[in-house]
Amino acid sequence: MPLLEIKNLAIEFVTDHGAVRVVDDVSLSIEPGRTLCLVGESGSGKSVAALSIGRLLPGSARYAVGQVLLNGGDALRMSPAELQTIRGGLVSYVFQEPAASLNPVMRVGTQIKEALRLHQPEVATDEEVVRLLKLVGMPEPELRAREYPFQMSGGMQQRAMIAMALAPQPKLLVADEPTTALDVTIQAQILDLLRELQQSLGMAILLITHNLGIVSDMADEVAVMYAGQIVELSEAEPMLRGPLHPYTRALLDSVPKLAAGKARLAAIPGTVPQPGHFPPGCRFYDRCPTRRPECATIAPELRQIAPRRWVRCDYAV
């Protein structure tokens, strides 16, 4: 049974000019101990979809249709008290910018202990804080527990965020661009850490990224998002070896290759359409190199074309 199952999720933001749909017909699932990478350009709806799992979107958001099933219970229909038990307890988040997510006026150890008090009060001790910091590879954990976030490097702040997320022993870790703004050495260390923690704790991981190098390193499965929709969903290896959707192919073609020499990098022309201004047919139509006239008006459905493989393109084979 999947730990997380999202079914036909649609999310709208209510504005002065009416409701604007930003996520549309998103379905995916993650099994215990597995890693699903959610991939796409900025503005594709990845973070909005991920925040919906714990109902963390602002009050202007409206869950139009769909279900978010966590261990069988629908998070979209839970009471505030029920949500309090799953936030942190069942699903924890590591956000994009640790410096913005950590409280600047509280010591790091105090912030980790706060997470413990909410979900594991019997072990909310200084010793447990130090153990968690050791678990994530923090150097001199006793000292770091007494420091403020501004006294730490970006890599240390990210490790502190991961320690805080792990404090309640979640079954699902949502990591939203966990290596953004970190140098490549620290990026590799953070990814190695997530992999090791997953193996030792048996967590499922939803990893949000636009970096396809991370996908090849970490993913068991990949969901590619574009303009609020899943356009391809597959096991990682077959997708990376033979992408089906034109957008997935374009993303892979834009990855720098050492063997390419001085050849220009491939770029995807245009930009992701803004919510509220999605085209009536295929949302990738204006940027697609293989588009056909009918793609401008016929919106493709996400269809299964092989076991554990779906694509939102009528001409993918």
Beta strands, then each sheet from edge to edge (+ up, - down):
strand 1: 4-15
strand 2: 18-30
strand 3: 35-39
strand 4: 61-70
strand 5: 73-74
strand 6: 91-94
strand 7: 172-176
strand 8: 204-209
strand 9: 221-226
strand 10: 229-235
strand 11: 303-306
strand 12: 309-311
sheet 1: 2+ 1- 4+ 5-
sheet 2: 6+ 7+ 8+ 3+ 9+ 10- 12+ 11-
end
